[in-house]
Amino acid sequence: MSRAPLCDAQTIDLAGDGESNDGPASVRLEAVTVNALAVAGNMPLDYDGAVDGLVGWYEVNILQGPGAFALEAQGFGDFARAMRVKLLREFSPLLLGAVGGGTRVR
């Protein structure tokens, strides 16, 4: 670790298609932003892992830190598009108005 360069920001990215079923109810990490990508919406009818309103659950239970946001992919076929949007947003300069709480992007 001593050879690692200094970072302007520390970000953890979470992507998933369901709610947590393991670990503590909530974890707060000092000076770390946690963003989320929820795979939901247009899932095949036989897929029973999708959770309606998953992006809202992520907003309440996962997001933390300055500028944190949640994105929603409309099924696994939409994952690549949503991931590109997410990465572009993470690498863009933080806008002063975005410093508040978490936000949802579709």
C-alpha positions as CSV (number, residue, x, y, z in Angstrom):
1,M,0.0,0.0,0.0
2,S,2.8,2.4,0.7
3,R,3.7,2.5,-3.0
4,A,0.1,3.4,-4.1
5,P,-0.3,6.9,-5.5
6,L,-2.5,9.4,-3.6
7,C,-6.1,9.6,-4.8
8,D,-8.4,12.6,-5.1
9,A,-11.4,10.4,-4.4
10,Q,-12.2,6.8,-3.3
11,T,-15.2,5.2,-5.0
12,I,-16.8,1.8,-4.6
13,D,-19.0,0.7,-7.5
14,L,-21.8,-1.8,-6.8
15,A,-23.7,-3.5,-9.6
16,G,-26.4,-6.1,-9.0
17,D,-29.8,-7.5,-9.7
18,G,-31.1,-8.0,-6.1
19,E,-31.0,-6.8,-2.6
20,S,-28.2,-7.8,-0.1
21,N,-28.8,-11.0,1.7
22,D,-25.5,-11.1,3.5
23,G,-23.5,-8.9,5.8
24,P,-24.4,-6.0,8.1
25,A,-27.6,-4.0,7.5
26,S,-25.5,-0.9,6.8
27,V,-21.8,0.0,6.5
28,R,-20.6,3.6,6.5
29,L,-17.2,4.2,5.1
30,E,-15.5,7.5,5.9
31,A,-14.5,9.6,2.8
32,V,-15.6,6.9,0.4
33,T,-18.3,7.4,-2.3
34,V,-20.5,4.3,-3.1
35,N,-22.3,4.4,-6.5
36,A,-24.7,1.7,-7.7
37,L,-25.9,0.2,-10.9
38,A,-29.2,-1.7,-10.5
39,V,-30.1,-4.4,-13.2
40,A,-33.9,-4.4,-13.1
41,G,-36.8,-3.5,-15.3
42,N,-37.1,-5.5,-18.6
43,M,-36.1,-8.9,-17.2
44,P,-37.4,-12.1,-18.9
45,L,-40.6,-13.4,-17.4
46,D,-38.9,-16.5,-16.1
47,Y,-36.2,-14.6,-14.3
48,D,-37.2,-14.4,-10.6
49,G,-34.1,-12.6,-9.3
50,A,-35.2,-9.1,-10.5
51,V,-36.6,-6.8,-7.8
52,D,-39.1,-4.1,-8.8
53,G,-37.9,-0.8,-7.5
54,L,-34.3,-2.0,-6.9
55,V,-32.8,1.3,-7.9
56,G,-34.8,2.9,-5.0
57,W,-33.6,0.2,-2.6
58,Y,-30.0,1.0,-3.7
59,E,-30.6,4.7,-3.1
60,V,-31.8,4.1,0.4
61,N,-29.4,1.3,1.5
62,I,-26.2,1.6,-0.7
63,L,-25.4,5.2,-1.8
64,Q,-23.1,7.2,0.3
65,G,-20.6,10.0,-0.1
66,P,-20.3,13.2,-2.1
67,G,-22.1,13.0,-5.5
68,A,-23.2,9.4,-5.0
69,F,-25.7,8.2,-7.6
70,A,-27.6,5.1,-8.7
71,L,-28.3,4.1,-12.3
72,E,-30.8,1.5,-13.6
73,A,-30.1,-0.9,-16.5
74,Q,-33.3,-2.2,-18.0
75,G,-32.2,-5.8,-18.0
76,F,-28.9,-7.5,-18.7
77,G,-29.1,-6.4,-22.4
78,D,-29.0,-2.8,-21.3
79,F,-26.1,-3.3,-18.9
80,A,-23.3,-2.1,-21.3
81,R,-25.1,1.1,-22.1
82,A,-25.8,1.8,-18.4
83,M,-22.2,1.0,-17.4
84,R,-20.9,3.5,-20.1
85,V,-23.1,6.2,-18.7
86,K,-22.0,5.4,-15.2
87,L,-18.3,5.5,-16.0
88,L,-18.7,8.8,-18.0
89,R,-20.4,10.3,-15.0
90,E,-17.8,9.1,-12.5
91,F,-14.9,10.5,-14.7
92,S,-16.6,13.8,-15.3
93,P,-15.8,16.7,-13.0
94,L,-18.0,16.9,-9.9
95,L,-20.5,19.7,-10.2
96,L,-21.0,21.9,-7.2
97,G,-24.8,21.2,-7.3
98,A,-24.2,17.5,-7.2
99,V,-22.3,17.5,-3.9
100,G,-25.5,16.9,-1.8
101,G,-27.1,13.5,-1.4
102,G,-27.4,10.7,-3.9
103,T,-29.3,10.9,-7.1
104,R,-31.0,8.6,-9.6
105,V,-30.1,8.5,-13.3
106,R,-31.9,6.3,-15.8
